[in-house]
């Protein structure tokens, strides 16, 4: 494997330089998620340092969820498929530790999804709209289990964020929706929440198809307000440190 963007280390602390250059190498998109990375020996030769120094840097990257070290046949060093779950775990722990309220999470989600809805109405293409339509089709059965409905609901909001064509907003949406799912017991709202969600999702999609950002944002706001109103009694004056501790 050709090692681009990497150069021998002469100054500074070896491990810090390796970490910085390897991260830059990954961010340059010359390595894709799941792709094999150069071996420990190759890195050591390229950087002009000991394998022990390389090993230390790689263990740090593994701990951070950036790389995966696989042992045995077919093993080696690989770029992780993604470490968003670890990021979400860390945020969730912080929320419980700081006693951040459900209201604060809702405020964050409303702010985020307002912008997503507007951008989706401006930027969504035919493929994006088709993907969202397929998700809404899956949500139609009235006897759908609440677990499946929650999954499709998540798929809808993530697909909408994807259609906004802003990768940072997409990452934030995935994280916020996952955090939301961890603290909300949707089964308690099955009879009230799901029919309304179907209706609001369709209205949001219609606005996106009509290239109407104001309408899309309006329907998203109504959708989240409806959810918040019907769930507020359960979470009133409750913080994350007292709810859903089994998820940490």
C-alpha positions in Angstrom: 0.0 0.0 0.0 1.3 3.4 -0.9 1.6 5.7 2.1 0.6 9.2 0.9 0.7 12.3 3.1 3.1 10.6 5.5 6.7 11.6 6.2 9.4 10.5 8.6 9.3 12.2 12.0 12.3 14.1 13.1 11.0 16.4 15.8 8.2 16.7 18.4 6.8 13.8 20.3 6.6 10.7 18.1 3.2 9.5 19.1 1.6 13.0 18.7 3.0 13.4 15.2 1.9 9.9 14.2 -1.6 10.6 15.5 -1.9 13.9 13.8 -0.6 12.6 10.4 -2.7 9.5 10.5 -5.8 11.4 11.2 -5.0 13.8 8.4 -4.5 10.8 6.1 -7.9 9.4 7.0 -9.7 12.8 6.7 -8.2 13.3 3.3 -10.4 10.4 2.2 -7.6 8.3 0.9 -8.7 5.6 3.2 -12.4 4.6 3.4 -14.3 3.0 6.3 -13.6 -0.7 6.5 -10.5 -0.4 4.4 -7.2 -2.0 5.5 -4.6 0.4 6.8 -0.8 0.0 6.4 0.7 -2.5 8.9 2.5 -1.6 12.1 5.8 -2.4 10.4 5.0 -0.2 7.4 4.1 2.7 9.6 7.3 2.3 11.6 9.5 2.3 8.5 7.7 5.3 7.0 7.9 7.4 10.2 11.4 6.2 11.0 10.4 5.3 14.6 10.1 2.1 16.6 7.2 -0.3 16.3 6.6 0.3 19.9 5.9 3.9 19.3 3.6 3.0 16.4 1.8 0.5 18.5 1.1 3.1 21.2 -0.4 5.5 18.6 -2.5 2.7 17.1 -3.9 1.7 20.5 -4.9 5.3 21.1 -6.7 5.4 17.8 -8.4 2.0 18.5 -9.5 3.3 21.9 -11.0 6.4 20.2 -12.9 4.1 17.8 -11.1 5.4 14.7 -9.3 2.2 13.8 -10.0 -1.5 14.5 -7.3 -4.1 15.1 -8.4 -7.5 13.9 -6.4 -10.6 14.9 -6.1 -14.0 13.3 -6.5 -15.0 9.6 -7.4 -12.1 7.5 -6.6 -9.8 10.3 -4.8 -6.5 10.3 -5.5 -2.8 10.9 -8.7 -1.3 9.5 -10.4 2.0 9.5 -13.5 1.7 11.7 -16.9 1.8 10.0 -17.7 4.7 12.3 -17.5 5.6 16.0 -20.7 7.6 16.3 -22.1 5.1 18.9 -19.2 5.9 21.2 -19.8 9.6 20.7 -23.4 9.2 21.6 -22.6 7.1 24.6 -20.3 9.8 25.8 -22.9 12.6 25.2 -25.6 10.5 26.9 -23.4 10.0 30.0 -22.7 13.7 30.1 -26.4 14.5 29.8 -27.2 12.3 32.8 -24.2 13.6 34.8 -25.1 17.3 34.1 -28.8 16.6 34.7 -29.8 18.0 31.4 -33.6 18.0 31.0 -35.9 16.6 28.4 -37.0 20.1 27.6 -33.4 21.0 26.7 -33.2 18.0 24.3 -36.4 19.0 22.7 -35.2 22.6 22.2 -32.1 21.3 20.6 -34.0 19.0 18.3 -36.4 21.6 17.2 -33.6 24.0 16.3 -31.8 21.3 14.4 -34.8 19.9 12.5 -36.1 23.4 11.5 -33.0 24.0 9.5 -32.9 20.4 8.2 -36.5 20.7 6.9 -35.8 24.0 5.2 -32.6 22.8 3.5 -34.3 19.5 2.5 -37.0 21.5 0.7 -34.4 23.4 -1.2 -31.9 20.7 -1.9 -33.6 17.3 -2.0 -33.3 15.4 -5.3 -35.5 12.7 -6.8 -33.5 9.9 -5.2 -33.8 11.6 -1.8 -37.6 11.9 -2.2 -37.9 8.4 -3.4 -36.0 7.1 -0.3 -38.3 9.0 2.0 -41.4 7.8 0.2 -40.3 4.2 0.7 -39.8 4.8 4.4 -43.3 6.3 4.7 -44.7 3.3 2.9 -43.2 1.0 5.5 -44.9 3.0 8.2 -48.4 2.6 6.8 -49.5 -0.8 8.4 -51.7 0.0 11.3 -50.6 -3.2 13.2 -46.9 -2.2 12.9 -45.0 -3.0 16.2 -43.8 0.1 18.1 -40.2 -1.1 17.7 -40.5 -1.1 13.9 -42.3 2.2 13.9 -39.6 3.8 16.0 -37.0 2.4 13.6 -38.8 3.8 10.5 -39.4 7.1 12.3 -35.7 7.4 12.9 -35.1 6.4 9.3 -37.4 9.2 8.1 -35.7 11.9 10.1 -32.2 10.7 9.1 -33.2 10.5 5.4 -34.6 14.0 5.6 -31.3 15.2 7.1 -29.4 13.4 4.4 -31.5 15.2 1.7 -30.4 18.5 3.3 -27.0 17.8 1.8 -25.1 19.0 4.9 -22.9 16.2 6.5 -22.5 17.9 9.8 -26.3 18.4 10.2 -26.7 14.7 9.2 -24.2 13.6 11.9 -26.0 15.8 14.5 -29.4 14.4 13.5 -28.3 10.8 13.9 -26.8 11.6 17.3 -29.8 13.7 18.6 -32.4 11.1 17.3 -30.5 8.3 18.9 -30.3 10.2 22.2 -34.0 10.9 21.9 -34.8 7.2 21.4 -32.8 6.3 24.5 -34.8 8.5 26.8 -38.3 8.1 25.4 -40.5 5.1 26.0 -42.5 5.2 22.8 -44.7 2.3 23.7 -46.5 4.5 26.2 -47.6 6.7 23.3 -48.3 4.2 20.6 -52.0 4.9 20.3 -51.6 8.7 20.1 -48.2 9.4 18.6 -48.0 7.0 15.7 -51.1 8.0 13.6 -50.1 11.7 14.0 -46.5 10.9 13.1 -47.7 9.3 9.8 -49.7 12.4 9.0 -47.0 14.9 9.8 -44.3 13.0 8.0 -46.4 13.0 4.8 -47.1 16.8 5.2 -43.3 17.4 5.6 -42.6 15.3 2.5 -45.2 17.1 0.5 -43.6 20.4 1.4 -40.2 19.1 0.4 -41.5 17.9 -2.9 -43.2 21.3 -3.5 -39.9 23.1 -2.7 -41.6 25.0 0.1 -39.0 25.5 2.9 -41.4 27.6 5.1 -44.1 25.0 4.9 -41.6 22.1 5.6 -40.3 23.9 8.7 -43.8 24.7 9.8 -44.9 21.1 9.6 -41.8 19.9 11.3 -42.4 22.3 14.2 -46.0 21.1 14.5 -44.8 17.5 14.4 -42.3 18.0 17.3 -44.7 20.2 19.3 -47.4 17.5 19.1 -44.9 14.9 20.3 -43.6 17.2 23.1 -47.2 18.0 24.3 -48.1 14.3 24.6 -44.9 13.3 26.3 -44.3 16.3 28.6 -46.4 14.9 31.5 -44.2 11.8 31.6 -41.0 13.8 31.7 -42.1 16.9 33.5 -39.3 18.1 35.8 -37.4 14.9 35.1 -33.7 14.8 34.2 -31.7 12.2 32.4 -30.0 11.0 35.5 -33.3 9.5 36.7 -34.5 8.0 33.4 -33.5 5.0 31.2 -30.3 4.3 33.2 -30.2 0.8 31.6 -29.0 2.4 28.3 -25.6 3.5 29.7 
